[in-house]
Amino acid sequence: MRPAALWLLAAALLAGCGGSGGSEWAGPVQAAADGSVSVEGFDETAASPEALTAGFLRLDEQRAARVSVVTSTPSEGAARATVVTTLDGLLDDSVEAVRYVLAVSATDDGWRIESARRTQRCRAGRGHRGFSAAPCV
């Protein structure tokens, strides 16, 4: 990971989530067969889409060789954004990388998650090589 990316990730983690505090969020559990991830129970807000993503995915607890967080908005100052987070180089014999796509929106209190989706890329010889919700073998 480049130093600039590390600084961005550190800033997002330090910005933290500004919700009601004392959250018992354990991070996203399993995705449904279609890749959708429940955001129920995650009632936090944050100052930025990246900080919100870091809290939702508990990026400080993830074990991946590379983490990328890319935020896109339809226009500057837009109230909606998409955050794509890829965890690559996982310590798993079947799954090489996991990608989360979060739809977030700005509110008066900060950014909130509207929806989340999880896909994965399998290791060579262990299934599909593109990101898909289908399981690896």
C-alpha positions, 0 to 999 in steps of 0.5 A: 500500500502506498504511503498516501493510501495509508494516510487516507486510511489512517485518517478515515479510521481516526475520524471514526463514527460519530453515531450514538456511541456504545455500538455493539456492531460486530461487522458484516456477517455473511452475505446472502446468496445474491451478495447483499449484506444486511446493514440492520443494526448499524446505526452509526454516522460518520464525517466522511464515506471513508470513515463510515466504511472503515467502521462498518467493515471494521477495517482495523481488524481485517487481515489482508495484504492490500486494502483499497478504498475508492469513493465515487460521487455523481458530482461534487457535493452530491448527497450520495456516494458509492464506496468500493473497498477491496481486501486483497491477498487474504489468508484463505485457501480458496478466497483471494480477495473480497470486495464490498460496495456500499451505497451511502448518503449524506444526512444532517448528522453525517454519512449513513449506509443505505445498502451493502454488497459483498463479492469475492474472487477465488484463487486460481483453480478454486472457482471464478476469477472475477468478483462474484457472489458465487462461492469458491471451492 
